[in-house]
Amino acid sequence: MPYIGSEDTVRDLRRVLSNPNVQSDQLRYRNTILKVIRAMSQGVDVSGLFSEMVKACATVDIVQKKLVYVFLCSYATLNPELSLLVINTLRKDCQDPNPMVRSLALRNMTNLRLPSLVEYVEQPLTAGLRDRAACVRRVAVLGWAKLHNLQTNSEIDAAVVNELYSLLRDPDPVVMVNCLRALEEILREEGGVAINKPITHHLLNRLKECDIWGQCEVLRILQRYRPQSEDELFNILSLLDVSLISPHPPVMAATLSLFLSLCSGLPAVGLAALERVRGPLLAACGNTSREMQFTALCHIQLLLRSLPGLMGEHYKRFFCGYAEPAYIKQRKIEVLVELVNDDNVAILLDELRGYCTDVNISTAHAAISAIGRIGRSYSDKCLEILTELLGLKQEHITSAVVQTMRDLVWVCPQCSRTVCSAVEGCEAEIQDSQGRHALLWLLGVYGEQVSSVPYTLEVFIDGVRSEASVGVKMELLTATVRLFLCRPAETQDMLGRLLHYCIEEETNMCVSDQALLYYRLLHCGIEETRKVLQCRRSDPSLGVLIGRPAEPINQWSYIFNTLEPLRPGAIETESATIGGSPEHMTFDPKPNNDLSDTLSYSFGKTVRSVTDTALQCTDSSSDALTASVSAPLSLSLSPALSPEEFEDLWLQQQALHVEQGPEKIKAEENYVYMEEHVQCPTIFRCSPQSLQAAMQLVNIQTLAFTPPHTLPWRVYLYTNTQNKHSADTCHGTLILGELLYTGEEIQKKSKDEENVGVEARQDKREEEREEDTAEGRSEKERVKKNTAEKGIKVTLKQQPRDEKALKGFLSVLTTVLHALSSEK
């Protein structure tokens, strides 16, 4: 918004600019123009001075020319007709003997950004490409890119494109790099600049002549080239070896990204390259720029996914400094957790203990959570530290410790006695809802191990009217009912008071509905209530999926040297300070989350747990599955589907399958229907909570379950895939799925064992053998038995069509099912 009095300011400036005495004095004239620019930068609308400023550009004073050109480029779009008046002056300056004046005129001629002036600009730009001064050629090359942006629908003359290609061999390295940038912009619809063998080797040989950002640009474009032979590949790698250990972090990162792209089929060479960049990355972590430190830490986390011991000897370089900002401290804490081993665990835990009392609360919580993650492998040492922290009696520390202990017990149930003795009596220091939620869960699940639980819960129940958190009220209900099942005499009265309040007085429908559920459940009997509420106190199946073994480099190489690793949550850690009960874990959806965060694949091989008989794939389909696993595939829970939307899509595609038949469905380009069988019949005994937690670890959302031990057993699920086909393109699809287990053979066997004695069962087996060997058995019975032996039937529906992504998703789903089934 212009300043008050701007009209008077413009009027005064116009009068001074039109004064012949001022125009004749070069210094006064320049100072007046400087006042115009100063007023423009302060928000004064000086567009009314456009005609006076056009007259002022006809001067030999370069400083005055620069000031006038700044004004003209700012207001040219508001005065397109008056802008024609300056073209003659600019074209005249393009022929000035001073190369600085020529480059200045060319730059501002293209910066006017007026389509009506294109015909006047083309000839000076063409002449600028052949100018003897390098600074003019630099401006002219970029000018053609600006001209293309003004008229994106028009075609650039092929002669100009050929001229730009020829300038790739210009003796000036800046001109060469500008040509690459201009060709990338002009030929974007054709895939960018064409990179062949001569151009590649020319760019590599001149790489040292470029500045830092020029080298990064060249290395980025060279990722499209694929060597034609192994000898050529290693020649290129030899040329890049010096840049790989460059002291400049941007050059080192761009070189490593090119290395990993070229060595996608040579994992050993890729791992050797990661070893080579250890020194430059450690140096970047000590850079004076905070932004550079943070970027280096994020990329080190990527490298540790394939080489967990890469920085093991240098763990002290990741100790936090007192004056470092919180976001760098928290990244360093995440890296330290990845570097823990038997030799340094004591030193690292002692260091993390000091961070737990940091003045920044988020840093303190991150350190406490890191100790809990280390406690999955070194539980005794970590529990000792966590217990000492409880003794500090600080509110935020106590809350974070209780949440960490809750998560640790869920994964390591052997720690329950130590945790229960530690949290007893700490309810007074916990004021936040997440901490109270975690404490109530521990007291409810392990109530029989804590003697003072009834008194603690009674305090919570007496203050339930003033409780603001709905989650705490719901957890208090669950904890009280659970305690009633193991200590009824001490809990009966307080449970009655709590249920009466929640049913009769509570205004929140979630709390009142849960109280009604428990009330009616108790009417069904203690045993029925016990079956529902006294579930497992830990989930050993998570132990199969928790942890990060070495991953293939190609699982993350395509996001290296991009902004993706810097995005919050892009690199998953195993810290889980979860706001809800562990058996109702809802892991945060991570969009575009790489599958390698939770599962590890062998490079170029299918998942070992997926046997040929389980998937019944042919050799060709196995090759396709291998390719899909090796390709960068990501699963995401976003965008989310509601149960109603899932049902509509499922039934719509089901009707399409019935009407058109399987043959037409296969020919449909935008839809895929697939049925497979996975041999893991014990999966139906897995609890819904365990299955949901395991699925969400790999970003697969489950929407509906059949209760455990119920036949037929069904699960409905969905996910969104992001299959990266190239460095710049990413294809997304929606996959709907159904898991079905009929269990006909189990039902038949159970019924026989209940109704028939031992001798009758033996006779039954003999009759079945005779029926199996009889020649008259129908083909229908044979198919039915084979189907029953196949185990879980997996039905997948995908839209739009992407068979590689579908087969990759199937391999992930099969791995999770086998992991859960093996625990059973």
N, C-alpha and C positions, 0 to 999 in steps of 0.2 A: 504494500500500500504506500503510495507516494507520501512524502512528508508534507505537513501543513506549510503553506507558503511556497510550494514548488513552482507555481505559476510565476511568481515574482522572480524566483531564481532563474527560470528559463528565459524570462523577458530580459533580465539583466545580461545574461550570457549571450543572447542573440544580438543585443545592442553592441556589446564589446566585439563579438566576432565579425560584425558588419562594419566596424569602424576602420576606415582606411589607414589611419595612423597606427592602429594595432597590427594590421596586416603587413604593414611595411617594416615593423620591428619584429624580427624573427623570434627573439626570446620572449617578448610579451605575448606574441601569437601562440607560441608553444605552451606557455603557462596558462593561457586561457583555455586551450584545448584540454590541458591537464585538469583544470577545474571542471570541465564538462564530464570527463571520465570519472573524476572523484564523485561528482553528484550522481552519476549513473550507478556507481557501486554502492551508494548510500540509499538507493531506492527511489530517487527522483526520476520522474518520467521526462526524459530529455529528447524524446523522439521528434519533437517539433523543430529541433535544430539540425535535422538530417541534411537539408539543402546547404546550409552553411558549412557543415562538416565535409560534404562532397567537394566543395570548392577548396577546402583546406588540404585535401589529399594531393593536390598538384604542387608539390614542393620537392626540393632536393634533400631536405632534412630527413634522415632515416628515422630518427626518434619521433618526429612529428608524424611521419607516415605510419609508424606502428600504432601510435595512439589513435589516429583517425581510422585505421583499419579495424581496430578493436570495436570502435563505435559502430562502424558500418555493418560489420558482421552481426552485431547484436540486434540492430533495428532494420536489417534488410528485408526480413519477412513482413514487417509492418508497412514498408514503403517499397513494394516491388517495382513500381514505375520509376520512381526517382533513382532506384538502384542502377537503372540502365545508364545513368549519367556517369557513373564511376567506371564503367567498363572500358571506355577509351583510355582513361588514365592507367588502368591496370594493364591493358594490352601494351601500352607504350612502355610501362615499367618492365614488362617481360622481355623487352629488347635492350634494357639498360646494360651498359658494360660492366656494372658492378654485380657479381653473382649473388650477393646478399639481397640486393633490390629485386633481382629476377625471382629468386626463391620466395621472397616475401610477397610479391605480387601474385605468383602462382598459388601459394597457400591460401591467400585471402580470396582469390577469385573462386576457388572451390568451396571456401567456407561461407560464401554468401547463401548457398543452399537454395537457389531459386531455379526451378526447372526451365523458366523462360530464358535463362542465360546460358543454357547448355551449349547451344550452337556457337556462342562466342568463346566458350572455354576450350572446346575440343582442339582447335588448332594450336593454341599456346601449350597445351599439355603434350600434344604429339611432338612439338618442337622441343619441349623440356626433356623428353626421354632421350634425346640425342645431344643434349647440352654438354659442353666440355667440363662444366663444374659439377662435382659430385653432389653438392648440397641442392642444386636445382633438380638433378635426376631423382634424388630421394623424394622431394616434394611432388614431382610430376608422377612418379609411380603410385604414391598414395592418393594423388588427385584422381586417378582413374577409378580407384575403389570408391571414393566419395561420389564420383559422377555416376557410378553404377547404382549406388544407394538412392540417388535422386530419382532414377528411372529404372526400377528393378525389372519391369516388364520388357524394356527394350533390350536388344541384343548389342553387345559390345562388338565392334569391328574385329574380325579374325586377325587382321593385320596388327591391331593393337595387342591382342593376346600373344601373337608370335613375337612381337617386340618385347613384351614382358618376359617371355620365356628366354629370349636371347640375353636379357639383362641379368639372368641368373648367373651369368659368367662375368658380370661387371667387376672390375678390379676393386671397387669400393664394397666392403662387406655389408655396410648398412643398406646400400642399394639392393644387394642380393636378398637380404632378409625382408626388405620392404616389398620386393617382387613376390616373394613367397606369400606374404600377408595379403597383397592385392589380388593375386591369382586365387587364393583361398576364398576371398570374398566374391570375386567375379564369377568363379566356376563352382559356386557352392551347390547349385542344382545338379551339376555333373559329377559331384563327389570331391570337388576340390582340385588342387594342382596335381597333375599326373606325375608320379614318382617312378622313374625307371632306373636301370642299373647305372648308366652314365651320370644322371643327375645325382643319384645317391652317393656315388663315390666322389663326385665333385664337391658336394656339400660337406661330406665327412672330412675331406682333405683341407677344406677352408674353415673348418669349425673353430680352430684356434684364433682366427682373425676376428671373429665376431665378439661383441660384448656379451655380458651375462645373459641378458634377455634375448639377444639374437641367437645365442647357442640353444637356449630353451625352446625357442620357436622352431629352429631347425630339427632338434631332436624329437619334438612332438610330431612334426610332419613325417619324419622318417619312420614312424611306427607303422605306417601303411605298407612299407616295402617288405617283401618277403624274398630272402636270398634264394637263388636258383640252385645252389649246391651247398654242400656242407663246407667245402673249402672257402667259398665266398662268405658264408656265415662267420667262420672263424677269422677271416680277414677283417670283416666289419667289427667284430668284437675286439680284435687287437687295436684297431683305430680308436675304439671307444674306451679302452682300458685307462688311458690317462684321465679322461673326463670323469671316470667312475670314482676317482679319489680326489676330485676337485675340491679346493677349499671353499668354494661358493656353494652353499646348500641347494639353491635352485638348479644349478647345473648338475650336481650330483644326483638329485632326485629325478630329473628328466632323463639322465643317462641310465640310471637303474631301471626306470620304467621302460625305456627302449630295450635294455638288456633282457628284461623279463618277457617282453613281447616277442623278441627274436628267439629266445630259448624256451618257448612254451613246450617244445617236444624234448628238451634236454634238462630235466629237473636237477641233475647233478651240477650243471653249469650255473643254473639259477641259484642254487644254494651257495656255490662258491662266490657268486656276485654279492649275495647278502653278507657273507663274511667280509668281503672287501670294503663294504660301505660302513662297517661298524665304527671305524675311526672318525670319518666325517660326520656321522650321525651323533656320536658322543660330543664332538666339537660343537655341533649345532645346538645341543642341549645346554651348552655353556655360553651361548651367544648373548650379547648384551640386549638384543631385542627380545622382549617378552613374547611377541607374536611368533618369532622364529623358534623360540624354545618350545612353545606349545605345539607348533606344527611338527617339530622333530619328535616330540614325545608321542604324538598321535600316530606318526608313521612307524615309530619303533614298536608300538603295540601291534601294528600290522605284521611286521617282520617276525615278532615273537610267536605268531601263530604257526609259522613254518619252522622256525628255529628257536624253540623255547629256551635253549641255553646260550643264545647269541650274546647276551649282555650279562651272563651269570658272574663273570669275574669282575665286572665293573659296577656291581650293584650300589656301591657307595656313591657313584656319580649321580644317583637318583634320590639321594637324601635331600630333604626339603630345606631351603634356606629360610631364615626368619622373615626377611623382607619380601619374599616372593608372594605374588598374588594367589588367591585361593584356587583359581582355576588351574594354575600350574601345579600347586601342591597336590591337588586331587588327582591329576593325571599321573604324577610321580608315584603316588600311593598305589594306583592301579598297576603301574609297571612293577613296583616292588613286590606285589603279590605274585606276579608271574615269575619272579626270579627266586622264589623261596626254594631252598633245598636243605638237605640234612646238615650241610656245613655252615650255612649262614642263617638258619632259622632263628637262633637265639639273638644274633645281632639285629636282624630285621624286626623281630618282635619288640626288642628293647627300643628301637628307633620309633616304631609305630606307637608304642606306649606314650612317648613324649608328644606325639601329634594329637593324642586323644584329649589333651587339655588345651588345645589351640584356642586362641581368642575367637577365631572364626568358627561358628557352630557347624557349618556345613563341612569344613575340613575335619573337625573333631568326629563328626558322624561318619565321614568316609574312612577315617583311620580305624574306628571301632568296627565298622562293617568289614574292613580288610582283615582285621584280626579274626573275625568270625569265619571268613573264607579260608584263612590259613588253618583254622581250627578243625576243618574237615579232615586234615591230614595229621595235625599235631594238636589234638584236642586238649591234652592235659596242660601243656604250656599256655595255650590260649585261654583256657578257662581260669587258670590262675591269674592271668592279667585282667580278665574281665571281672573277676571277683574283687580284685583290688580296686578297680575303677568304681565299683558299686560303693566301696567304702568312702569315696570322696563326697558323697551326699550332694552332688550337683544335679539339678533337675534334668538338663538336656543330656548329660552323660548317662545318668541312670536310665532314662527312657531309651536311648540308643542301645545301651548294653542289654536291656531286657529284650528288645526286638531282635538283636543279634543272637542272644541265647535261644530265643524261640525258634529262629531259623536254623540254628546249629542243631538243636535237639531233633528237629524234623528230619534232618539228614543223618545225624549220628545219635541214635536213641540211647547208646551206651553212656551218654553224658547226662542223662536225665537226673540221676541222684545228686550230682554235683550242682546242677543248675537249680534244682528245687531248693536245696539248702542255701544257695546263694541269694535267690530272689525273695526268700521269706523275710517279711518285714520292710520291704523297700517301697511299698505302695504309697507312703506319705510323700516321697520325693518325686513321684510321677504325676505330672499335671496335664500333659498333652494326651490327646485321644489315642494316637497310635501306640504310645507306651502303655496306656491302660488296657488297650485292646490286647496287646501281646501278653501282658501279665495275666489277664483273665483267661486267655487260652491256656497258658501254662498251669494255672490253678485248676482249671476245669479238667484238663487231660490227666494231670499228675496230682490230683487232689489227695489221693490216699497216702502220698509220700510227704505231704506238708501238714504238720499238725495244726497250724493256726489258720488253715484255709477257711473254715466256717466263720471265724471272727472277721477275717479280711473281707469275705463276700458280704457279710452282714453290714459292714461299713458302706460298701458300694450300694447295697440295696436300700439302706436308709437315705442315701443321697441321690437316689435314682430320679427323683422329681426335679432336681436341679441339674441333671446331666444333659448336656447339649448335644452330644454325639449320638446319632442313631446307631452307628456301628458298635459303640461300647454297650449300649442297652441290649442289642441283639446278642452280643458275645456274653454279656452277663447272664442272660436267660439260658444260653447253652451251657455255660460253666456251672450254673446252679443246678440244672437238671442232671448234668453229668455227676456232680458231687453227690446229689441225692441218691444216685444209683449205687454208689460205693459207701456212703456214710448217711443213711437215711435218717437216723435218729437226730443227728445234729442239724440237719438241713430242712426237715419237713416244714417247720413253722415259717422260716424265711422264704422258702419256695412258694408257699401258699400266699404270703403277702406280696411277693413279686408278681406272681401270676395274676392276682386280683388287681393290682395297679395297672399292669400292662393291658389287661383285657377290658377293664372298666373305665380307666381314666386316661390312658395313653392316647394321644391324638394322632401319632404317626401310624399309618396303616401297616407298614412293614413290621414294626415291633408288635402291634396288637395281633396281626395274623400269625406271627411266629409263636406268640404266647398261646393263642388258640390251638395251634398245631400241637405244641407240647402238652397242653391240657388234655386234648383228645387222645393223644398218644399214650399218656399215662393211664387213661381210662381203659386202654386196650390191654394193659398189663405191664409189669416190670420187664418181663423177658422181651416183649416186643419193643419196648423203649430202649432196652439195652442193645438190641440188634441194630437199631437206627443210630444211636448216639455214641456207643462205645466202639468206634471204628479203630483202625490202626493208628498208633501214635507216631508213626514215622512212615516214610515212603522209600523203602530200599530201592525201588525201581528207578528213582531219580539218580541213584548212584551209577547207573549204566550210562546216563546221558550227561551227567555233570562232569566237568573236567574238559581240558582242551589238549588233546594229543596233537602231534605235529600234523599239519594240514598241507595238502598240495599247494604250491605257490599260485597256481592258476585259479584258486578259489577267491583270491583277493587282489591279484595283480592288476586287474582292470580298473580298480579304484585307487591304486597307488598314484601319488602325485596329482590328486584331484582334491576338491573341497570335501568329498564324501567322508574321509576319516575324521575331519574336524567337526562334523555334525554331531550334536549331542545324541548319544545312544547308538551311533553308527557302529562302534566296536563294542560288542556285548561283553560284559563281565559277568562273573557268577555271583556277584553280590546281590542279595535279595532281601533288603529291608522292606518287607512287604506289609502293607497296611491291613491285610485281612488274615484270616486263619489259614494256616498252611494247607489244610485239606480243601480249602476253597481258593487256592492260589489262582490269581488272574495276572499272568505275566504281561508286562506292558507290550503292546504291539509295536514291533519295530519295522517301519516300512522299509522295503528293499533290503531286508536283513539277509545276509549271506547264510546259506545252509551250513557252511563250515563252522559257524559259531557253535553248533551243537553236535554235528555229526562229522566224522572223518571218513574220507574216501581214499582208496588207493588210486594213484594216477593211472589212467588208462584201463582200469579194471572195474568190473561191476562189484557191488557190495557183496561180501562173502556170504553173508547170512541169507541172501536171496538165492536159493538153489534152483537148478533147472526144472526140477519137478514141481517146485512151488509156483513158479511163474509160468511154466509150460511154454517157454518162448522158443522160437526157432533161432537158428544162428544169425539170421539177418536182424531179427528184433533185438537180440542180445547186443549186436554191434550198435544198433541205434540207441539202446539204453546206455552203453558205454560212452557214446558221444554226448549224450544228454548229461551224464554225470560229470564229464570233463568240462562241459560248457559252463560258463558263469550263470547259474540259475539261482534266483532268489525267491523266497516265499514271503508273502506279506498278508497281514490281517486287514489291511486297509485297501479299498473301502469295505466297511463292515456290512454284513447282511443281517437283516432281522429274520426271525423264524418265518414270518409271513412271506417275506420276499423269497426266502429259500424254497418254501413250499410251492409258491407260484412258478418259479423257474424250474423246479424239479418236475412238477406235474406237466408243465408246458412241454418240456423236452421229452418226458415220458410219452405224451400223446404223439409227438412228432415221431418218436421211435416206433410206436405201434402202427401209425398210419402209413409211413413211408417204407418201413421195413429196414433190415440191417444193410442191404446192398445199397439202397439209395442214401442211407445215412453215411456210409463210407465215402460216397461220392460227394457229399455235401462239404463245401469248402469251409464253412463257418461253424462247424459243429462236429464233435467227436464223441462217440459212445464206445466204452471199453468195459469188458468184463474179464476179471482175472481171479485166480484162486491162490490163497496164501496158506501154507500148512502150519498153522499155529493154533490148534483147537483149544488150548487152555486159556486163551486171551479173554474168553467170555467170563472168566472168574475174576478178572481184574476190576477193581472198584472204579466207578465213574470219575472220582477225584484224581486217581492215579493216571488214568487214561487221558483225562483232560489236561493235567499238568504236563505229561510227556508230550502230548500233541502241541500244546502251546509253546513248548520249548523250541519247536521247529516251525512255529508260526502256522499251525493248522488249527482252525477253530472248530470245535465240536458244538453242535446245536441241540442234539437230542440223544438220550441214552435209553437202553433197556436196562432194568435193574440187573445186577450180577446174578448168575446162576439161573436166569430166566431164559427159556427157549421158546421160540426163536429169538436170538440176541441180535439187536440192530444198533448201529450208531450212524448218525448223519453228520457230515462235516463238510467244510469248504476251505478254500484258500485262494489267494491271488498270486500268480506267478509272474516273475519278471525275468525273461530269458534274454541275456545280452548276446546279440548276434554279432556285433562288431563294437569297435571302440566308441561309436557315436549313436548307435541305434539300440533300442531296448524294446522288446515285444512283450506285452502283458496279456494274460488270459485269466479267466475265472474257471475254477474247477470245483464241481460239486461231487460229493462221494457218499456212498452207502456201504457199510460193513455189515454183512449178514452171515450169521452162523445158525444153521437149523439144528444141528446136533441130533439128527435122527438116530444115529447108531447109539448115542449115549442114552437117549430116552428109552430105546428098546432094551438096552442092556440093564438099565435100572429097573424097568418093569419086570423083566425076567427074574432078577435077583430078589425082588420083593415077593413075587407070587409063586415061585417054583423052588423046590428044594434042590439039594446038591445033585441027587440022581437025575432029577428032571432037567437040570441045567446041562448035565452031560449028554442026556438024550437029545436035548435041543441042539447042542453043538454038532452031534453026529448027523442030525437031520439037515442042518445048515450045510454041512460038508457035502452031503449027498445032493442037496439042491444045487449047490454051486457047481458040482461036476456033472450034473444032469444035462443032456443035450437039449432038452426042451425048454430051458430057461429062456425067457423072452429077452429081446434086446432092450426093452424099456427098463426091466429090472436091473440089467447090467449097467446101463447108463446112470440109473438112480444111485446105485451103490458107489460107482466111481465118483459121482458128484459129492456124495456124503463124505468120502475119504479125502476130498480135496481141502477141507477145512473152511477157512473164512472166504466168503465170496465178496470180492471188491468190485463195486460198480462205480465207474467214473464217467462224468459228463462234463465236457469242456467246450467253452465258447469264448473267443474265437478259436479256430483250430491251430494247434501247435503240438504236434505229436512228440517232438523231442522234449518239450517241457512236461508233457503228460507222463512220459516214461520216466523222466527224472523225478517227478513227484511220486510216482508209484514206487520207485526204489527207496525213497526217503520214508514213505509210509510203511513199506514192508520192513525196513530196518527197525523202526519204532515198535511195530507189532512183535517182531521177533525178540527185541530187547525186553519188552514187558512180559512176553510169554515165557522167556527163559527164567525170569525171576519167579514165575509161578511153579 
